Amino acid sequence: MVLGIVASDSNKMPPDFFRPNEKDGAPAHASKKVQEFWKGNMASFWPADFWPYSSPDANPLDFAVWGFLECKTNKTSYLSVEALKATITKEWDMSEDFIKTAVPPFVHVLKP
């Protein structure tokens, strides 16, 4: 599922669709070129080596939340990026029960 798009002029990312530090562990997000772009163009840049390692226990956003959104968005073919964004925004409103189920495996990693 492709959620980020680099503009044809290579200097712009879609504005305000993702918050600056909402990046997953996708190889494209950790590439040198993307990291350099973000470092030079984002006020609150976190380099890839600062992100949690790729594990369901350490990063529920990568595994539970994006997996949930991918299931919801893959049910339909989208004719525009705006239509895909609208579905993601709608489905982002997950139930409290879903979040409560996704978070506990992450919490134990933070405790000594």
C-alpha positions as CSV (number, residue, x, y, z in Angstrom):
1,M,0.0,0.0,0.0
2,V,1.5,3.3,-1.0
3,L,0.6,6.2,1.2
4,G,3.3,8.8,0.5
5,I,3.9,10.3,-2.9
6,V,6.9,12.5,-4.0
7,A,5.8,15.2,-6.3
8,S,7.2,15.2,-9.9
9,D,9.4,18.1,-9.0
10,S,11.1,15.9,-6.3
11,N,10.8,18.7,-3.7
12,K,7.4,18.4,-2.2
13,M,5.6,15.7,-0.2
14,P,1.9,15.8,0.3
15,P,1.3,18.5,2.9
16,D,-0.1,17.5,6.3
17,F,-1.4,14.1,5.4
18,F,1.0,12.4,7.8
19,R,2.4,14.1,10.9
20,P,6.2,14.5,10.6
21,N,7.1,11.6,12.8
22,E,4.5,9.1,11.6
23,K,6.7,7.0,9.4
24,D,6.8,3.2,9.5
25,G,9.8,0.9,8.9
26,A,9.2,0.6,5.2
27,P,12.5,0.4,3.3
28,A,11.6,3.4,1.2
29,H,11.2,5.5,4.3
30,A,14.7,4.6,5.5
31,S,16.4,5.1,2.1
32,K,19.3,7.6,2.1
33,K,17.5,9.9,-0.5
34,V,14.3,10.1,1.5
35,Q,16.2,10.6,4.8
36,E,18.1,13.5,3.3
37,F,14.9,15.0,2.0
38,W,13.2,14.8,5.3
39,K,16.2,16.1,7.2
40,G,16.4,19.2,5.0
41,N,12.6,19.8,4.8
42,M,11.0,18.8,8.1
43,A,11.2,20.8,11.2
44,S,11.0,17.8,13.6
45,F,12.9,15.1,11.7
46,W,13.7,11.7,13.4
47,P,16.3,9.7,11.5
48,A,15.5,6.1,10.7
49,D,18.0,4.8,13.2
50,F,15.9,6.5,15.9
51,W,12.7,4.6,15.0
52,P,11.7,1.4,16.9
53,Y,13.0,-1.8,15.4
54,S,10.6,-3.7,13.2
55,S,8.8,-6.0,15.5
56,P,5.1,-6.3,16.4
57,D,6.0,-6.1,20.0
58,A,7.9,-2.8,19.7
59,N,5.8,-1.0,17.1
60,P,2.1,-1.5,17.1
61,L,1.6,1.3,14.6
62,D,3.5,-0.7,11.9
63,F,1.8,-4.0,12.6
64,A,-1.7,-3.5,14.1
65,V,-2.8,-0.1,12.9
66,W,-1.4,-0.1,9.4
67,G,-2.5,-3.8,9.0
68,F,-6.0,-2.8,10.0
69,L,-6.0,0.2,7.6
70,E,-4.5,-1.9,4.8
71,C,-7.4,-4.5,5.1
72,K,-9.9,-1.7,5.0
73,T,-8.4,0.2,2.1
74,N,-7.6,-2.9,-0.1
75,K,-11.4,-3.7,-0.4
76,T,-11.7,-1.0,-3.0
77,S,-9.9,0.4,-6.0
78,Y,-9.4,4.1,-5.8
79,L,-9.5,6.5,-8.7
80,S,-7.7,9.3,-6.9
81,V,-5.3,9.8,-4.0
82,E,-8.0,12.0,-2.4
83,A,-10.4,9.1,-2.4
84,L,-7.8,6.9,-0.7
85,K,-7.0,9.6,1.8
86,A,-10.7,9.9,2.6
87,T,-11.0,6.2,3.3
88,I,-7.9,6.2,5.5
89,T,-9.1,9.2,7.5
90,K,-12.5,7.5,8.0
91,E,-11.1,4.2,9.0
92,W,-8.5,5.9,11.3
93,D,-11.3,6.3,13.8
94,M,-10.7,2.9,15.3
95,S,-12.6,1.5,18.3
96,E,-11.2,1.8,21.7
97,D,-11.3,-2.0,22.0
98,F,-9.0,-2.3,19.0
99,I,-6.5,0.1,20.4
100,K,-6.6,-1.6,23.8
101,T,-5.8,-4.9,22.1
102,A,-3.0,-3.5,20.0
103,V,-1.1,-1.6,22.7
104,P,-0.3,-4.1,25.5
105,P,2.4,-6.0,23.6
106,F,4.2,-2.6,23.1
107,V,3.9,-1.4,26.7
108,H,5.9,-4.3,28.2
109,V,8.9,-3.4,25.9
110,L,9.0,0.0,27.6
111,K,9.1,-1.3,31.1
112,P,12.5,-2.3,32.6
